[in-house]
Amino acid sequence: NGGTANNNVIVQDGGVLTNTGTIQGAGLTVNSNGFVLNGAGGTLLNIGNAGSVNVAAGATLVNQGNIGAENQANTLTVNGTFKDSGVGNIYLTTFTLNGTFLPGGDAVGTTEIKSALVGSSFPGRITLNTGSTTLIKVNFASSPQSNTVVVAQFTDFGGNSTPVVFDGGTIQVTNINTGAGVFAAGQSFRMFTGPSGSDIGNEGAGTTNRYPIMNPVIPAANTKWDLADLRLASPNGIVKIVGFPTTGTNITVSTFADSGNVVTHLQWPTEYIGWRLQQQSNPASVGLWTNWTTVTGSTTTNDLYITNSATIDTSFFRMIYP
């Protein structure tokens, strides 16, 4: 398409569309295994009053142009892959990621989601939902080291949560120049900002309680990711690498009954997030044995509730690293 499409555009399964013109009107839908290149000078929904771009699971949208416009309530929902070159203008009410996001182009760059100014209480909002992956590239060849930056008026990592949890979208951090340096304790990376380097906005009650899952889980030997400055500092949007405790700690345990089950509440110090909680349950005649299993999700939190049937005789817990 090198001209203007004035209605809804649907890319069928396996279809390929290159846009260097304007697609406006009801929206753009990219079905499974479909591929859309919004090329340089291409515009998606830049003139219509409102519209949505929907990228299905298995589909890909590569953007080298423009998406949305000011004062128009356009949205982007990605269940597949969205790769942005970081050279065009993107104006959105909301960007919801359930799939894979590659910001900043092929090298280290910046993708900015600008506020459409309308359509939501928090226009220009990115939500990196649980199960999604955002790729952040780091280049140690530059001085100081540089990294991909995602800019938005509001950014949250999986939606509202009442307790603090570490189960939001995954942030995949990749060193693209291993010959120039490696991850080490003491390093700091500002990965997310508001416009012009301002702080990430607060999207309402509870959103500051959900944190992303960092990958690799262990950036370097005896280190871990520190997310203390991701939301609750100024400037925020910062992820650090800090030293990691390698000696054991105590687990605080309490239990209560619930509908014939025994609920065990386990907590440990926040600096031990990244250690694995393991459990085994056996008959009293066996007691403590060797059948340890890792509790799913235990490496990303320091606060867990585990429910066992009251008919189980014994349960044991321990923490190990790595």
C-alpha positions as CSV (number, residue, x, y, z in Angstrom):
1,N,0.0,0.0,0.0
2,G,1.5,3.3,-1.1
3,G,-1.7,5.3,-1.0
4,T,-4.5,5.7,1.5
5,A,-6.7,2.9,2.9
6,N,-9.9,4.4,4.4
7,N,-11.3,1.4,6.3
8,N,-10.4,-1.6,8.4
9,V,-7.5,-3.6,7.1
10,I,-7.1,-7.3,7.9
11,V,-4.0,-9.2,7.1
12,Q,-5.0,-12.9,6.9
13,D,-3.1,-15.8,8.3
14,G,0.3,-15.9,6.7
15,G,-0.4,-12.7,4.7
16,V,2.3,-10.0,4.1
17,L,1.6,-6.2,3.9
18,T,4.1,-3.4,3.3
19,N,2.7,0.0,4.0
20,T,4.4,3.2,2.8
21,G,1.2,5.2,2.6
22,T,-1.7,5.7,5.1
23,I,-4.0,3.2,6.7
24,Q,-6.8,5.0,8.6
25,G,-10.3,4.3,9.8
26,A,-11.4,1.4,11.9
27,G,-8.0,-0.3,12.5
28,L,-5.4,-2.8,11.5
29,T,-5.6,-6.5,12.4
30,V,-2.7,-8.8,11.8
31,N,-3.7,-12.5,12.1
32,S,-1.6,-15.4,13.1
33,N,1.7,-15.7,11.0
34,G,0.9,-12.5,9.3
35,F,3.6,-9.9,8.7
36,V,3.3,-6.1,8.4
37,L,6.1,-3.7,7.7
38,N,5.0,-0.1,8.3
39,G,7.9,1.4,6.3
40,A,9.5,4.8,6.4
41,G,6.9,7.4,5.7
42,G,4.1,4.9,6.4
43,T,1.3,5.9,8.8
44,L,-1.1,3.7,10.7
45,L,-4.3,5.4,12.0
46,N,-2.8,8.9,11.9
47,I,-5.9,10.6,10.5
48,G,-8.9,8.6,11.6
49,N,-10.7,9.7,14.8
50,A,-9.8,6.5,16.6
51,G,-8.7,3.0,15.8
52,S,-6.8,0.0,17.1
53,V,-3.8,-2.1,15.9
54,N,-4.1,-5.7,16.9
55,V,-1.2,-8.1,16.4
56,A,-2.3,-11.8,17.0
57,A,-0.1,-14.5,18.5
58,G,2.4,-15.6,15.9
59,A,2.1,-12.4,13.9
60,T,4.7,-9.6,13.5
61,L,4.5,-5.8,13.1
62,V,7.7,-4.0,12.2
63,N,7.4,-0.3,12.5
64,Q,9.8,2.2,10.7
65,G,7.1,4.9,10.4
66,N,4.3,6.4,12.4
67,I,1.5,5.0,14.5
68,G,-1.4,7.1,15.8
69,A,-1.8,10.8,16.3
70,E,-2.4,13.4,19.0
71,N,-6.0,13.8,20.2
72,Q,-7.0,10.5,18.7
73,A,-7.7,7.5,20.9
74,N,-5.6,4.9,19.1
75,T,-4.5,1.7,20.8
76,L,-2.0,-1.0,20.1
77,T,-2.4,-4.6,21.4
78,V,0.4,-7.1,20.7
79,N,0.0,-10.8,21.3
80,G,2.7,-11.6,18.8
81,T,5.8,-9.5,18.0
82,F,6.2,-5.8,17.7
83,K,9.6,-4.5,16.5
84,D,10.0,-0.7,16.5
85,S,13.0,1.1,14.8
86,G,12.7,4.1,17.1
87,V,12.7,6.6,14.2
88,G,9.0,7.4,13.7
89,N,6.3,8.9,16.0
90,I,4.0,6.7,18.0
91,Y,1.0,8.3,19.7
92,L,-1.2,6.0,21.7
93,T,-3.8,5.9,24.4
94,T,-2.6,2.5,25.5
95,F,0.0,-0.1,24.4
96,T,-0.8,-3.5,25.8
97,L,1.9,-6.2,25.4
98,N,1.2,-9.9,25.8
99,G,3.8,-11.0,23.3
100,T,7.3,-9.8,22.4
101,F,8.5,-6.2,22.2
102,L,11.8,-5.2,20.5
103,P,12.2,-1.5,21.1
104,G,14.9,0.8,19.7
105,G,15.8,-0.9,16.4
106,D,18.5,-3.5,15.7
107,A,21.2,-1.7,17.7
108,V,20.8,0.2,21.0
109,G,18.1,2.8,20.6
110,T,15.0,4.4,22.0
111,T,11.3,3.8,21.5
112,E,8.9,6.4,22.7
113,I,5.2,5.9,23.2
114,K,3.8,9.5,23.2
115,S,0.6,10.3,24.9
116,A,-2.4,10.7,22.5
117,L,-3.8,13.0,25.2
118,V,-7.3,11.4,25.0
119,G,-9.1,8.1,25.5
120,S,-8.0,7.2,28.9
121,S,-7.3,8.5,32.4
122,F,-3.7,7.6,31.7
123,P,-3.1,8.2,28.0
124,G,0.3,7.1,26.7
125,R,0.3,4.1,28.9
126,I,2.4,0.9,28.4
127,T,1.3,-2.3,30.2
128,L,3.9,-5.1,30.0
129,N,1.7,-8.0,31.1
130,T,2.8,-11.2,32.7
131,G,3.9,-13.6,30.0
132,S,5.2,-10.9,27.8
133,T,8.9,-10.3,26.9
134,T,10.6,-6.9,26.3
135,L,14.2,-7.0,24.9
136,I,16.6,-4.5,26.4
137,K,20.0,-4.4,24.7
138,V,23.2,-3.3,26.5
139,N,26.4,-2.2,24.7
140,F,29.5,-1.9,26.8
141,A,31.6,-0.6,23.9
142,S,30.2,2.9,24.4
143,S,31.4,5.0,27.3
144,P,29.5,5.0,29.6
145,Q,27.7,1.8,28.5
146,S,24.5,2.4,26.7
147,N,21.2,0.5,26.7
148,T,17.8,0.4,25.1
149,V,15.4,2.9,26.6
150,V,11.6,2.7,26.5
151,V,9.9,6.1,27.0
152,A,6.3,6.5,27.9
153,Q,4.0,8.8,30.0
154,F,3.1,5.8,32.1
155,T,4.6,2.3,32.3
156,D,3.5,-0.6,34.4
157,F,4.8,-4.2,34.6
158,G,1.7,-6.3,34.6
159,G,-1.2,-4.3,36.1
160,N,-2.5,-3.8,39.6
161,S,-1.5,-5.9,42.6
162,T,-2.3,-5.4,46.3
163,P,0.8,-7.1,47.7
164,V,4.2,-6.6,46.1
165,V,4.8,-9.3,43.5
166,F,7.6,-10.1,41.1
167,D,5.6,-11.8,38.4
168,G,5.1,-9.1,35.7
169,G,6.3,-9.0,32.2
170,T,9.8,-10.4,31.5
171,I,12.6,-8.0,30.8
172,Q,15.2,-9.9,28.7
173,V,18.6,-8.1,29.0
174,T,21.1,-8.9,26.3
175,N,24.8,-7.9,26.1
176,I,25.3,-7.2,22.4
177,N,29.0,-6.7,22.7
178,T,30.5,-9.3,25.0
179,G,34.0,-8.4,23.9
180,A,33.7,-4.9,25.4
181,G,32.4,-5.9,28.9
182,V,30.3,-8.2,30.9
183,F,27.6,-7.8,33.6
184,A,29.0,-7.2,37.0
185,A,28.0,-5.9,40.5
186,G,27.8,-2.1,40.6
187,Q,26.4,-1.5,37.1
188,S,23.2,0.6,36.6
189,F,20.9,0.8,33.6
190,R,18.0,3.3,33.2
191,M,15.7,1.2,31.0
192,F,12.4,3.1,31.3
193,T,11.7,6.9,31.5
194,G,8.9,9.4,31.1
195,P,9.1,12.0,28.4
196,S,12.3,14.0,28.2
197,G,13.9,11.9,30.9
198,S,11.3,12.5,33.5
199,D,10.1,9.8,35.9
200,I,7.6,7.0,35.0
201,G,4.1,8.2,35.9
202,N,2.0,6.5,38.5
203,E,-0.9,4.7,36.8
204,G,-3.1,4.3,39.9
205,A,-3.5,2.3,43.0
206,G,-1.5,-0.9,43.1
207,T,0.5,-0.6,39.9
208,T,3.7,0.2,41.7
209,N,3.5,-3.1,43.5
210,R,4.0,-5.3,40.5
211,Y,7.6,-5.8,39.2
212,P,9.0,-7.5,36.1
213,I,10.8,-10.8,35.9
214,M,14.4,-10.2,35.0
215,N,16.2,-12.6,32.6
216,P,18.9,-13.9,32.9
217,V,17.8,-14.6,36.5
218,I,21.5,-14.3,37.6
219,P,23.3,-11.6,35.7
220,A,26.8,-12.6,36.9
221,A,28.1,-15.0,39.6
222,N,27.0,-14.0,43.1
223,T,24.9,-11.1,41.8
224,K,21.3,-10.3,41.3
225,W,19.1,-7.6,39.7
226,D,18.1,-4.8,42.1
227,L,14.7,-3.2,41.2
228,A,14.5,-0.8,44.2
229,D,14.9,2.2,41.9
230,L,12.6,0.9,39.1
231,R,9.5,2.6,40.6
232,L,10.1,4.0,44.1
233,A,12.9,6.4,43.4
234,S,13.5,9.6,41.5
235,P,14.9,9.3,38.9
236,N,13.2,5.9,38.5
237,G,13.2,3.3,35.7
238,I,16.6,2.1,36.9
239,V,17.7,-1.5,37.2
240,K,21.0,-2.2,39.0
241,I,23.2,-5.2,39.5
242,V,24.2,-5.8,43.2
243,G,26.0,-8.4,45.2
244,F,24.0,-11.4,46.2
245,P,24.1,-13.3,49.5
246,T,25.5,-16.8,49.2
247,T,25.0,-17.9,52.9
248,G,21.6,-19.2,54.1
249,T,18.9,-17.3,55.9
250,N,15.9,-18.1,58.1
251,I,12.4,-18.6,56.7
252,T,9.5,-17.1,58.7
253,V,6.7,-19.6,58.7
254,S,3.1,-19.5,59.9
255,T,0.1,-21.8,59.2
256,F,-3.6,-21.7,59.3
257,A,-6.5,-24.0,58.4
258,D,-8.7,-23.4,55.4
259,S,-11.5,-25.8,54.3
260,G,-9.7,-28.9,55.3
261,N,-6.4,-27.7,54.0
262,V,-3.3,-26.4,55.7
263,V,-2.1,-23.0,54.3
264,T,1.6,-22.3,55.0
265,H,2.8,-18.7,54.8
266,L,6.5,-18.4,54.1
267,Q,8.6,-15.2,54.1
268,W,12.3,-14.4,53.8
269,P,14.4,-11.2,53.5
270,T,14.0,-9.3,50.2
271,E,17.8,-9.5,49.5
272,Y,17.3,-13.3,49.0
273,I,14.9,-12.9,46.1
274,G,16.4,-15.1,43.5
275,W,17.0,-18.0,45.8
276,R,14.8,-21.1,45.2
277,L,12.3,-22.4,47.8
278,Q,12.1,-26.2,47.8
279,Q,9.5,-28.4,49.4
280,Q,8.9,-32.1,50.2
281,S,5.8,-33.7,51.7
282,N,6.0,-37.3,53.1
283,P,4.3,-39.8,55.4
284,A,5.3,-39.6,59.0
285,S,7.0,-43.0,58.7
286,V,9.4,-41.4,56.1
287,G,9.8,-37.9,57.5
288,L,12.6,-35.9,55.9
289,W,13.9,-37.5,52.8
290,T,15.6,-36.5,49.5
291,N,12.6,-35.8,47.3
292,W,13.0,-32.0,47.1
293,T,11.1,-30.1,44.4
294,T,11.4,-26.4,43.6
295,V,8.2,-24.3,44.3
296,T,7.1,-22.7,41.0
297,G,7.6,-18.9,41.1
298,S,9.7,-18.9,44.2
299,T,12.8,-17.2,42.6
300,T,10.9,-14.0,42.0
301,T,9.4,-13.3,45.4
302,N,10.0,-13.4,49.1
303,D,6.4,-14.0,50.2
304,L,4.5,-17.2,49.4
305,Y,1.4,-19.1,50.4
306,I,1.4,-22.8,49.9
307,T,-1.7,-25.0,50.4
308,N,-1.5,-28.7,51.3
309,S,-4.2,-31.2,52.2
310,A,-4.5,-31.7,56.0
311,T,-4.1,-35.4,55.3
312,I,-0.4,-34.9,54.5
313,D,1.7,-35.9,57.6
314,T,4.8,-33.8,57.1
315,S,6.0,-30.9,54.9
316,F,9.5,-29.5,54.8
317,F,10.9,-26.4,53.2
318,R,14.4,-25.1,52.4
319,M,16.1,-22.4,50.4
320,I,19.0,-23.1,48.0
321,Y,21.1,-21.1,45.6
322,P,21.6,-21.3,42.7
